[in-house]
Amino acid sequence: MSSIHMCGYEADGNTELLNQLPWVFISAWETLALSLAVWIAIKHVRELQRTSTGWAIGDCFTILMQTHVFYFTW
């Protein structure tokens, strides 16, 4: 057993909170991302309903690109 060392670490205090803290931030970020995705989808559907030509594929891609450009530049 020469050259083999085992170290142990015992933290004082409330380490449970420190272990849960990253999950709080991740959950908040995922909630924000989901909210923005839903907002973009709703805007997309409303823009499609405003067009008089209906649900044309070209219109779908145009509006989708416009909302994504706005989202990533904002």
PDB file with SEQRES, HELIX, SHEET and CRYST1 records, atoms N, CA, C and O in Angstrom:
SEQRES   1 A   74  MET SER SER ILE HIS MET CYS GLY TYR GLU ALA ASP GLY          
SEQRES   2 A   74  ASN THR GLU LEU LEU ASN GLN LEU PRO TRP VAL PHE ILE          
SEQRES   3 A   74  SER ALA TRP GLU THR LEU ALA LEU SER LEU ALA VAL TRP          
SEQRES   4 A   74  ILE ALA ILE LYS HIS VAL ARG GLU LEU GLN ARG THR SER          
SEQRES   5 A   74  THR GLY TRP ALA ILE GLY ASP CYS PHE THR ILE LEU MET          
SEQRES   6 A   74  GLN THR HIS VAL PHE TYR PHE THR TRP                          
HELIX    1 AA1 THR A   15  ARG A   50  1                                  36    
HELIX    2 AA2 ILE A   57  THR A   73  1                                  17    
CRYST1    1.000    1.000    1.000  90.00  90.00  90.00 P 1           1          
ATOM      1  N   MET A   1       0.822  -1.193   0.000  1.00  0.00           N  
ATOM      2  CA  MET A   1       0.000   0.000   0.000  1.00  0.00           C  
ATOM      3  C   MET A   1       0.859   1.246   0.000  1.00  0.00           C  
ATOM      4  O   MET A   1       0.394   2.320   0.384  1.00  0.00           O  
ATOM      5  N   SER A   2       2.072   1.124  -0.414  1.00  0.00           N  
ATOM      6  CA  SER A   2       2.883   2.328  -0.494  1.00  0.00           C  
ATOM      7  C   SER A   2       2.432   3.155  -1.697  1.00  0.00           C  
ATOM      8  O   SER A   2       2.021   2.603  -2.717  1.00  0.00           O  
ATOM      9  N   SER A   3       2.510   4.460  -1.574  1.00  0.00           N  
ATOM     10  CA  SER A   3       2.142   5.440  -2.592  1.00  0.00           C  
ATOM     11  C   SER A   3       0.641   5.524  -2.838  1.00  0.00           C  
ATOM     12  O   SER A   3       0.221   6.134  -3.821  1.00  0.00           O  
ATOM     13  N   ILE A   4      -0.151   4.951  -2.004  1.00  0.00           N  
ATOM     14  CA  ILE A   4      -1.608   5.062  -2.142  1.00  0.00           C  
ATOM     15  C   ILE A   4      -2.116   5.813  -0.926  1.00  0.00           C  
ATOM     16  O   ILE A   4      -1.945   5.381   0.214  1.00  0.00           O  
ATOM     17  N   HIS A   5      -2.741   6.939  -1.194  1.00  0.00           N  
ATOM     18  CA  HIS A   5      -3.269   7.768  -0.119  1.00  0.00           C  
ATOM     19  C   HIS A   5      -4.749   7.992  -0.368  1.00  0.00           C  
ATOM     20  O   HIS A   5      -5.159   8.258  -1.497  1.00  0.00           O  
ATOM     21  N   MET A   6      -5.520   7.890   0.642  1.00  0.00           N  
ATOM     22  CA  MET A   6      -6.951   8.158   0.543  1.00  0.00           C  
ATOM     23  C   MET A   6      -7.278   9.329   1.453  1.00  0.00           C  
ATOM     24  O   MET A   6      -6.940   9.337   2.637  1.00  0.00           O  
ATOM     25  N   CYS A   7      -7.944  10.315   0.869  1.00  0.00           N  
ATOM     26  CA  CYS A   7      -8.326  11.494   1.636  1.00  0.00           C  
ATOM     27  C   CYS A   7      -9.837  11.520   1.793  1.00  0.00           C  
ATOM     28  O   CYS A   7     -10.581  11.147   0.886  1.00  0.00           O  
ATOM     29  N   GLY A   8     -10.254  11.948   2.908  1.00  0.00           N  
ATOM     30  CA  GLY A   8     -11.680  12.108   3.154  1.00  0.00           C  
ATOM     31  C   GLY A   8     -11.976  13.565   3.446  1.00  0.00           C  
ATOM     32  O   GLY A   8     -11.149  14.281   4.011  1.00  0.00           O  
ATOM     33  N   TYR A   9     -13.161  13.992   3.056  1.00  0.00           N  
ATOM     34  CA  TYR A   9     -13.556  15.377   3.286  1.00  0.00           C  
ATOM     35  C   TYR A   9     -14.937  15.382   3.915  1.00  0.00           C  
ATOM     36  O   TYR A   9     -15.872  14.767   3.402  1.00  0.00           O  
ATOM     37  N   GLU A  10     -15.048  16.066   5.003  1.00  0.00           N  
ATOM     38  CA  GLU A  10     -16.326  16.191   5.675  1.00  0.00           C  
ATOM     39  C   GLU A  10     -16.632  17.672   5.812  1.00  0.00           C  
ATOM     40  O   GLU A  10     -15.908  18.410   6.481  1.00  0.00           O  
ATOM     41  N   ALA A  11     -17.712  18.098   5.171  1.00  0.00           N  
ATOM     42  CA  ALA A  11     -18.068  19.516   5.173  1.00  0.00           C  
ATOM     43  C   ALA A  11     -18.891  19.847   6.403  1.00  0.00           C  
ATOM     44  O   ALA A  11     -19.727  19.063   6.852  1.00  0.00           O  
ATOM     45  N   ASP A  12     -18.634  21.005   6.922  1.00  0.00           N  
ATOM     46  CA  ASP A  12     -19.417  21.496   8.052  1.00  0.00           C  
ATOM     47  C   ASP A  12     -20.574  22.328   7.511  1.00  0.00           C  
ATOM     48  O   ASP A  12     -20.451  22.960   6.461  1.00  0.00           O  
ATOM     49  N   GLY A  13     -21.659  22.329   8.200  1.00  0.00           N  
ATOM     50  CA  GLY A  13     -22.769  23.180   7.813  1.00  0.00           C  
ATOM     51  C   GLY A  13     -23.774  22.451   6.924  1.00  0.00           C  
ATOM     52  O   GLY A  13     -23.837  21.223   6.882  1.00  0.00           O  
ATOM     53  N   ASN A  14     -24.544  23.256   6.225  1.00  0.00           N  
ATOM     54  CA  ASN A  14     -25.645  22.732   5.418  1.00  0.00           C  
ATOM     55  C   ASN A  14     -25.189  22.540   3.974  1.00  0.00           C  
ATOM     56  O   ASN A  14     -25.328  23.449   3.157  1.00  0.00           O  
ATOM     57  N   THR A  15     -24.657  21.385   3.660  1.00  0.00           N  
ATOM     58  CA  THR A  15     -24.209  21.115   2.291  1.00  0.00           C  
ATOM     59  C   THR A  15     -25.361  20.709   1.390  1.00  0.00           C  
ATOM     60  O   THR A  15     -25.228  20.730   0.166  1.00  0.00           O  
ATOM     61  N   GLU A  16     -26.484  20.343   1.977  1.00  0.00           N  
ATOM     62  CA  GLU A  16     -27.652  19.973   1.174  1.00  0.00           C  
ATOM     63  C   GLU A  16     -28.114  21.147   0.317  1.00  0.00           C  
ATOM     64  O   GLU A  16     -28.481  20.963  -0.843  1.00  0.00           O  
ATOM     65  N   LEU A  17     -28.096  22.342   0.880  1.00  0.00           N  
ATOM     66  CA  LEU A  17     -28.485  23.533   0.131  1.00  0.00           C  
ATOM     67  C   LEU A  17     -27.521  23.790  -1.025  1.00  0.00           C  
ATOM     68  O   LEU A  17     -27.951  24.146  -2.122  1.00  0.00           O  
ATOM     69  N   LEU A  18     -26.240  23.613  -0.790  1.00  0.00           N  
ATOM     70  CA  LEU A  18     -25.257  23.824  -1.847  1.00  0.00           C  
ATOM     71  C   LEU A  18     -25.398  22.806  -2.968  1.00  0.00           C  
ATOM     72  O   LEU A  18     -25.114  23.114  -4.125  1.00  0.00           O  
ATOM     73  N   ASN A  19     -25.829  21.609  -2.640  1.00  0.00           N  
ATOM     74  CA  ASN A  19     -26.042  20.595  -3.666  1.00  0.00           C  
ATOM     75  C   ASN A  19     -27.290  20.876  -4.497  1.00  0.00           C  
ATOM     76  O   ASN A  19     -27.351  20.497  -5.667  1.00  0.00           O  
ATOM     77  N   GLN A  20     -28.276  21.529  -3.913  1.00  0.00           N  
ATOM     78  CA  GLN A  20     -29.523  21.817  -4.622  1.00  0.00           C  
ATOM     79  C   GLN A  20     -29.489  23.135  -5.378  1.00  0.00           C  
ATOM     80  O   GLN A  20     -30.316  23.348  -6.265  1.00  0.00           O  
ATOM     81  N   LEU A  21     -28.574  24.012  -5.061  1.00  0.00           N  
ATOM     82  CA  LEU A  21     -28.527  25.337  -5.666  1.00  0.00           C  
ATOM     83  C   LEU A  21     -28.358  25.307  -7.187  1.00  0.00           C  
ATOM     84  O   LEU A  21     -29.059  26.055  -7.869  1.00  0.00           O  
ATOM     85  N   PRO A  22     -27.477  24.495  -7.753  1.00  0.00           N  
ATOM     86  CA  PRO A  22     -27.393  24.467  -9.223  1.00  0.00           C  
ATOM     87  C   PRO A  22     -28.702  24.045  -9.886  1.00  0.00           C  
ATOM     88  O   PRO A  22     -29.030  24.532 -10.968  1.00  0.00           O  
ATOM     89  N   TRP A  23     -29.445  23.153  -9.254  1.00  0.00           N  
ATOM     90  CA  TRP A  23     -30.715  22.724  -9.835  1.00  0.00           C  
ATOM     91  C   TRP A  23     -31.727  23.857  -9.851  1.00  0.00           C  
ATOM     92  O   TRP A  23     -32.579  23.915 -10.737  1.00  0.00           O  
ATOM     93  N   VAL A  24     -31.644  24.747  -8.890  1.00  0.00           N  
ATOM     94  CA  VAL A  24     -32.545  25.903  -8.875  1.00  0.00           C  
ATOM     95  C   VAL A  24     -32.256  26.797 -10.072  1.00  0.00           C  
ATOM     96  O   VAL A  24     -33.181  27.234 -10.756  1.00  0.00           O  
ATOM     97  N   PHE A  25     -30.990  27.070 -10.328  1.00  0.00           N  
ATOM     98  CA  PHE A  25     -30.619  27.916 -11.466  1.00  0.00           C  
ATOM     99  C   PHE A  25     -30.948  27.239 -12.792  1.00  0.00           C  
ATOM    100  O   PHE A  25     -31.418  27.895 -13.722  1.00  0.00           O  
ATOM    101  N   ILE A  26     -30.709  25.947 -12.886  1.00  0.00           N  
ATOM    102  CA  ILE A  26     -31.020  25.222 -14.118  1.00  0.00           C  
ATOM    103  C   ILE A  26     -32.528  25.227 -14.367  1.00  0.00           C  
ATOM    104  O   ILE A  26     -32.975  25.430 -15.496  1.00  0.00           O  
ATOM    105  N   SER A  27     -33.293  25.008 -13.330  1.00  0.00           N  
ATOM    106  CA  SER A  27     -34.757  25.007 -13.476  1.00  0.00           C  
ATOM    107  C   SER A  27     -35.271  26.378 -13.891  1.00  0.00           C  
ATOM    108  O   SER A  27     -36.165  26.479 -14.730  1.00  0.00           O  
ATOM    109  N   ALA A  28     -34.711  27.430 -13.309  1.00  0.00           N  
ATOM    110  CA  ALA A  28     -35.121  28.789 -13.672  1.00  0.00           C  
ATOM    111  C   ALA A  28     -34.776  29.078 -15.133  1.00  0.00           C  
ATOM    112  O   ALA A  28     -35.581  29.670 -15.852  1.00  0.00           O  
ATOM    113  N   TRP A  29     -33.597  28.668 -15.570  1.00  0.00           N  
ATOM    114  CA  TRP A  29     -33.184  28.888 -16.963  1.00  0.00           C  
ATOM    115  C   TRP A  29     -34.088  28.114 -17.920  1.00  0.00           C  
ATOM    116  O   TRP A  29     -34.495  28.652 -18.950  1.00  0.00           O  
ATOM    117  N   GLU A  30     -34.405  26.867 -17.597  1.00  0.00           N  
ATOM    118  CA  GLU A  30     -35.266  26.059 -18.450  1.00  0.00           C  
ATOM    119  C   GLU A  30     -36.680  26.638 -18.511  1.00  0.00           C  
ATOM    120  O   GLU A  30     -37.320  26.605 -19.562  1.00  0.00           O  
ATOM    121  N   THR A  31     -37.162  27.163 -17.401  1.00  0.00           N  
ATOM    122  CA  THR A  31     -38.480  27.794 -17.387  1.00  0.00           C  
ATOM    123  C   THR A  31     -38.490  29.036 -18.256  1.00  0.00           C  
ATOM    124  O   THR A  31     -39.446  29.268 -18.995  1.00  0.00           O  
ATOM    125  N   LEU A  32     -37.439  29.834 -18.177  1.00  0.00           N  
ATOM    126  CA  LEU A  32     -37.327  31.024 -19.020  1.00  0.00           C  
ATOM    127  C   LEU A  32     -37.268  30.643 -20.496  1.00  0.00           C  
ATOM    128  O   LEU A  32     -37.945  31.258 -21.320  1.00  0.00           O  
ATOM    129  N   ALA A  33     -36.473  29.646 -20.836  1.00  0.00           N  
ATOM    130  CA  ALA A  33     -36.360  29.210 -22.225  1.00  0.00           C  
ATOM    131  C   ALA A  33     -37.689  28.670 -22.744  1.00  0.00           C  
ATOM    132  O   ALA A  33     -38.065  28.945 -23.883  1.00  0.00           O  
ATOM    133  N   LEU A  34     -38.396  27.911 -21.927  1.00  0.00           N  
ATOM    134  CA  LEU A  34     -39.697  27.389 -22.335  1.00  0.00           C  
ATOM    135  C   LEU A  34     -40.701  28.521 -22.537  1.00  0.00           C  
ATOM    136  O   LEU A  34     -41.480  28.498 -23.489  1.00  0.00           O  
ATOM    137  N   SER A  35     -40.684  29.498 -21.653  1.00  0.00           N  
ATOM    138  CA  SER A  35     -41.586  30.645 -21.780  1.00  0.00           C  
ATOM    139  C   SER A  35     -41.319  31.411 -23.070  1.00  0.00           C  
ATOM    140  O   SER A  35     -42.255  31.797 -23.771  1.00  0.00           O  
ATOM    141  N   LEU A  36     -40.054  31.629 -23.382  1.00  0.00           N  
ATOM    142  CA  LEU A  36     -39.720  32.328 -24.620  1.00  0.00           C  
ATOM    143  C   LEU A  36     -40.117  31.521 -25.850  1.00  0.00           C  
ATOM    144  O   LEU A  36     -40.570  32.091 -26.843  1.00  0.00           O  
ATOM    145  N   ALA A  37     -39.952  30.209 -25.796  1.00  0.00           N  
ATOM    146  CA  ALA A  37     -40.342  29.366 -26.927  1.00  0.00           C  
ATOM    147  C   ALA A  37     -41.851  29.413 -27.144  1.00  0.00           C  
ATOM    148  O   ALA A  37     -42.313  29.475 -28.284  1.00  0.00           O  
ATOM    149  N   VAL A  38     -42.619  29.382 -26.059  1.00  0.00           N  
ATOM    150  CA  VAL A  38     -44.073  29.467 -26.175  1.00  0.00           C  
ATOM    151  C   VAL A  38     -44.478  30.828 -26.712  1.00  0.00           C  
ATOM    152  O   VAL A  38     -45.377  30.920 -27.548  1.00  0.00           O  
ATOM    153  N   TRP A  39     -43.830  31.882 -26.245  1.00  0.00           N  
ATOM    154  CA  TRP A  39     -44.114  33.239 -26.710  1.00  0.00           C  
ATOM    155  C   TRP A  39     -43.850  33.355 -28.208  1.00  0.00           C  
ATOM    156  O   TRP A  39     -44.654  33.938 -28.935  1.00  0.00           O  
ATOM    157  N   ILE A  40     -42.738  32.807 -28.670  1.00  0.00           N  
ATOM    158  CA  ILE A  40     -42.402  32.852 -30.091  1.00  0.00           C  
ATOM    159  C   ILE A  40     -43.418  32.050 -30.895  1.00  0.00           C  
ATOM    160  O   ILE A  40     -43.826  32.480 -31.974  1.00  0.00           O  
ATOM    161  N   ALA A  41     -43.828  30.906 -30.394  1.00  0.00           N  
ATOM    162  CA  ALA A  41     -44.812  30.091 -31.104  1.00  0.00           C  
ATOM    163  C   ALA A  41     -46.155  30.814 -31.210  1.00  0.00           C  
ATOM    164  O   ALA A  41     -46.801  30.771 -32.257  1.00  0.00           O  
ATOM    165  N   ILE A  42     -46.570  31.468 -30.144  1.00  0.00           N  
ATOM    166  CA  ILE A  42     -47.833  32.216 -30.174  1.00  0.00           C  
ATOM    167  C   ILE A  42     -47.738  33.373 -31.160  1.00  0.00           C  
ATOM    168  O   ILE A  42     -48.670  33.613 -31.927  1.00  0.00           O  
ATOM    169  N   LYS A  43     -46.616  34.091 -31.143  1.00  0.00           N  
ATOM    170  CA  LYS A  43     -46.430  35.176 -32.113  1.00  0.00           C  
ATOM    171  C   LYS A  43     -46.462  34.637 -33.531  1.00  0.00           C  
ATOM    172  O   LYS A  43     -47.041  35.258 -34.422  1.00  0.00           O  
ATOM    173  N   HIS A  44     -45.853  33.500 -33.741  1.00  0.00           N  
ATOM    174  CA  HIS A  44     -45.801  32.880 -35.056  1.00  0.00           C  
ATOM    175  C   HIS A  44     -47.206  32.542 -35.555  1.00  0.00           C  
ATOM    176  O   HIS A  44     -47.541  32.831 -36.704  1.00  0.00           O  
ATOM    177  N   VAL A  45     -48.020  31.940 -34.708  1.00  0.00           N  
ATOM    178  CA  VAL A  45     -49.379  31.571 -35.093  1.00  0.00           C  
ATOM    179  C   VAL A  45     -50.209  32.812 -35.365  1.00  0.00           C  
ATOM    180  O   VAL A  45     -50.991  32.832 -36.316  1.00  0.00           O  
ATOM    181  N   ARG A  46     -50.058  33.849 -34.551  1.00  0.00           N  
ATOM    182  CA  ARG A  46     -50.808  35.095 -34.777  1.00  0.00           C  
ATOM    183  C   ARG A  46     -50.414  35.755 -36.092  1.00  0.00           C  
ATOM    184  O   ARG A  46     -51.274  36.267 -36.809  1.00  0.00           O  
ATOM    185  N   GLU A  47     -49.139  35.748 -36.412  1.00  0.00           N  
ATOM    186  CA  GLU A  47     -48.693  36.314 -37.685  1.00  0.00           C  
ATOM    187  C   GLU A  47     -49.252  35.520 -38.859  1.00  0.00           C  
ATOM    188  O   GLU A  47     -49.602  36.098 -39.887  1.00  0.00           O  
ATOM    189  N   LEU A  48     -49.335  34.223 -38.716  1.00  0.00           N  
ATOM    190  CA  LEU A  48     -49.891  33.402 -39.787  1.00  0.00           C  
ATOM    191  C   LEU A  48     -51.376  33.662 -39.972  1.00  0.00           C  
ATOM    192  O   LEU A  48     -51.877  33.607 -41.095  1.00  0.00           O  
ATOM    193  N   GLN A  49     -52.075  33.938 -38.905  1.00  0.00           N  
ATOM    194  CA  GLN A  49     -53.504  34.210 -39.007  1.00  0.00           C  
ATOM    195  C   GLN A  49     -53.775  35.557 -39.653  1.00  0.00           C  
ATOM    196  O   GLN A  49     -54.834  35.750 -40.251  1.00  0.00           O  
ATOM    197  N   ARG A  50     -52.839  36.495 -39.544  1.00  0.00           N  
ATOM    198  CA  ARG A  50     -53.014  37.824 -40.146  1.00  0.00           C  
ATOM    199  C   ARG A  50     -52.864  37.804 -41.656  1.00  0.00           C  
ATOM    200  O   ARG A  50     -53.450  38.635 -42.350  1.00  0.00           O  
ATOM    201  N   THR A  51     -52.094  36.874 -42.164  1.00  0.00           N  
ATOM    202  CA  THR A  51     -51.870  36.845 -43.611  1.00  0.00           C  
ATOM    203  C   THR A  51     -53.143  36.425 -44.314  1.00  0.00           C  
ATOM    204  O   THR A  51     -53.863  35.548 -43.835  1.00  0.00           O  
ATOM    205  N   SER A  52     -53.419  37.035 -45.430  1.00  0.00           N  
ATOM    206  CA  SER A  52     -54.649  36.739 -46.157  1.00  0.00           C  
ATOM    207  C   SER A  52     -54.521  35.492 -47.022  1.00  0.00           C  
ATOM    208  O   SER A  52     -55.534  34.917 -47.420  1.00  0.00           O  
ATOM    209  N   THR A  53     -53.302  35.065 -47.320  1.00  0.00           N  
ATOM    210  CA  THR A  53     -53.106  33.905 -48.184  1.00  0.00           C  
ATOM    211  C   THR A  53     -53.246  32.601 -47.434  1.00  0.00           C  
ATOM    212  O   THR A  53     -53.304  31.550 -48.072  1.00  0.00           O  
ATOM    213  N   GLY A  54     -53.301  32.611 -46.135  1.00  0.00           N  
ATOM    214  CA  GLY A  54     -53.461  31.382 -45.362  1.00  0.00           C  
ATOM    215  C   GLY A  54     -52.132  30.833 -44.889  1.00  0.00           C  
ATOM    216  O   GLY A  54     -51.218  31.589 -44.561  1.00  0.00           O  
ATOM    217  N   TRP A  55     -52.029  29.524 -44.856  1.00  0.00           N  
ATOM    218  CA  TRP A  55     -50.885  28.837 -44.272  1.00  0.00           C  
ATOM    219  C   TRP A  55     -49.900  28.413 -45.345  1.00  0.00           C  
ATOM    220  O   TRP A  55     -49.644  27.221 -45.512  1.00  0.00           O  
ATOM    221  N   ALA A  56     -49.355  29.356 -46.063  1.00  0.00           N  
ATOM    222  CA  ALA A  56     -48.377  29.033 -47.103  1.00  0.00           C  
ATOM    223  C   ALA A  56     -47.044  28.672 -46.453  1.00  0.00           C  
ATOM    224  O   ALA A  56     -46.668  29.254 -45.436  1.00  0.00           O  
ATOM    225  N   ILE A  57     -46.345  27.728 -47.030  1.00  0.00           N  
ATOM    226  CA  ILE A  57     -45.065  27.267 -46.478  1.00  0.00           C  
ATOM    227  C   ILE A  57     -44.042  28.398 -46.462  1.00  0.00           C  
ATOM    228  O   ILE A  57     -43.293  28.537 -45.495  1.00  0.00           O  
ATOM    229  N   GLY A  58     -44.000  29.194 -47.503  1.00  0.00           N  
ATOM    230  CA  GLY A  58     -43.059  30.317 -47.558  1.00  0.00           C  
ATOM    231  C   GLY A  58     -43.294  31.308 -46.438  1.00  0.00           C  
ATOM    232  O   GLY A  58     -42.346  31.813 -45.836  1.00  0.00           O  
ATOM    233  N   ASP A  59     -44.568  31.588 -46.158  1.00  0.00           N  
ATOM    234  CA  ASP A  59     -44.908  32.501 -45.073  1.00  0.00           C  
ATOM    235  C   ASP A  59     -44.475  31.930 -43.726  1.00  0.00           C  
ATOM    236  O   ASP A  59     -44.001  32.665 -42.859  1.00  0.00           O  
ATOM    237  N   CYS A  60     -44.637  30.639 -43.553  1.00  0.00           N  
ATOM    238  CA  CYS A  60     -44.244  29.997 -42.292  1.00  0.00           C  
ATOM    239  C   CYS A  60     -42.756  30.176 -42.031  1.00  0.00           C  
ATOM    240  O   CYS A  60     -42.347  30.567 -40.938  1.00  0.00           O  
ATOM    241  N   PHE A  61     -41.953  29.883 -43.051  1.00  0.00           N  
ATOM    242  CA  PHE A  61     -40.511  30.001 -42.875  1.00  0.00           C  
ATOM    243  C   PHE A  61     -40.079  31.455 -42.691  1.00  0.00           C  
ATOM    244  O   PHE A  61     -39.177  31.736 -41.902  1.00  0.00           O  
ATOM    245  N   THR A  62     -40.708  32.370 -43.405  1.00  0.00           N  
ATOM    246  CA  THR A  62     -40.358  33.790 -43.274  1.00  0.00           C  
ATOM    247  C   THR A  62     -40.629  34.297 -41.867  1.00  0.00           C  
ATOM    248  O   THR A  62     -39.775  34.942 -41.260  1.00  0.00           O  
ATOM    249  N   ILE A  63     -41.800  34.010 -41.354  1.00  0.00           N  
ATOM    250  CA  ILE A  63     -42.163  34.481 -40.010  1.00  0.00           C  
ATOM    251  C   ILE A  63     -41.328  33.774 -38.953  1.00  0.00           C  
ATOM    252  O   ILE A  63     -40.920  34.390 -37.968  1.00  0.00           O  
ATOM    253  N   LEU A  64     -41.073  32.493 -39.152  1.00  0.00           N  
ATOM    254  CA  LEU A  64     -40.242  31.760 -38.203  1.00  0.00           C  
ATOM    255  C   LEU A  64     -38.835  32.343 -38.144  1.00  0.00           C  
ATOM    256  O   LEU A  64     -38.273  32.498 -37.060  1.00  0.00           O  
ATOM    257  N   MET A  65     -38.270  32.662 -39.286  1.00  0.00           N  
ATOM    258  CA  MET A  65     -36.928  33.260 -39.319  1.00  0.00           C  
ATOM    259  C   MET A  65     -36.935  34.642 -38.670  1.00  0.00           C  
ATOM    260  O   MET A  65     -36.007  34.983 -37.937  1.00  0.00           O  
ATOM    261  N   GLN A  66     -37.966  35.436 -38.931  1.00  0.00           N  
ATOM    262  CA  GLN A  66     -38.038  36.776 -38.337  1.00  0.00           C  
ATOM    263  C   GLN A  66     -38.108  36.692 -36.811  1.00  0.00           C  
ATOM    264  O   GLN A  66     -37.433  37.457 -36.122  1.00  0.00           O  
ATOM    265  N   THR A  67     -38.903  35.786 -36.283  1.00  0.00           N  
ATOM    266  CA  THR A  67     -39.015  35.689 -34.830  1.00  0.00           C  
ATOM    267  C   THR A  67     -37.726  35.164 -34.207  1.00  0.00           C  
ATOM    268  O   THR A  67     -37.357  35.585 -33.111  1.00  0.00           O  
ATOM    269  N   HIS A  68     -37.037  34.250 -34.888  1.00  0.00           N  
ATOM    270  CA  HIS A  68     -35.782  33.737 -34.349  1.00  0.00           C  
ATOM    271  C   HIS A  68     -34.684  34.798 -34.397  1.00  0.00           C  
ATOM    272  O   HIS A  68     -33.881  34.897 -33.470  1.00  0.00           O  
ATOM    273  N   VAL A  69     -34.644  35.581 -35.457  1.00  0.00           N  
ATOM    274  CA  VAL A  69     -33.651  36.658 -35.531  1.00  0.00           C  
ATOM    275  C   VAL A  69     -33.910  37.658 -34.422  1.00  0.00           C  
ATOM    276  O   VAL A  69     -32.975  38.119 -33.769  1.00  0.00           O  
ATOM    277  N   PHE A  70     -35.176  37.998 -34.203  1.00  0.00           N  
ATOM    278  CA  PHE A  70     -35.516  38.933 -33.119  1.00  0.00           C  
ATOM    279  C   PHE A  70     -35.120  38.348 -31.772  1.00  0.00           C  
ATOM    280  O   PHE A  70     -34.574  39.055 -30.925  1.00  0.00           O  
ATOM    281  N   TYR A  71     -35.390  37.062 -31.566  1.00  0.00           N  
ATOM    282  CA  TYR A  71     -35.086  36.418 -30.288  1.00  0.00           C  
ATOM    283  C   TYR A  71     -33.587  36.408 -30.012  1.00  0.00           C  
ATOM    284  O   TYR A  71     -33.169  36.703 -28.892  1.00  0.00           O  
ATOM    285  N   PHE A  72     -32.775  36.077 -31.001  1.00  0.00           N  
ATOM    286  CA  PHE A  72     -31.342  35.956 -30.767  1.00  0.00           C  
ATOM    287  C   PHE A  72     -30.625  37.300 -30.746  1.00  0.00           C  
ATOM    288  O   PHE A  72     -29.535  37.399 -30.182  1.00  0.00           O  
ATOM    289  N   THR A  73     -31.204  38.335 -31.343  1.00  0.00           N  
ATOM    290  CA  THR A  73     -30.561  39.655 -31.278  1.00  0.00           C  
ATOM    291  C   THR A  73     -31.034  40.444 -30.068  1.00  0.00           C  
ATOM    292  O   THR A  73     -30.373  41.397 -29.657  1.00  0.00           O  
ATOM    293  N   TRP A  74     -32.163  40.064 -29.494  1.00  0.00           N  
ATOM    294  CA  TRP A  74     -32.698  40.789 -28.351  1.00  0.00           C  
ATOM    295  C   TRP A  74     -31.995  40.312 -27.166  1.00  0.00           C  
ATOM    296  O   TRP A  74     -32.268  40.775 -26.058  1.00  0.00           O  
TER     297      TRP A  74                                                      
END                                                                             
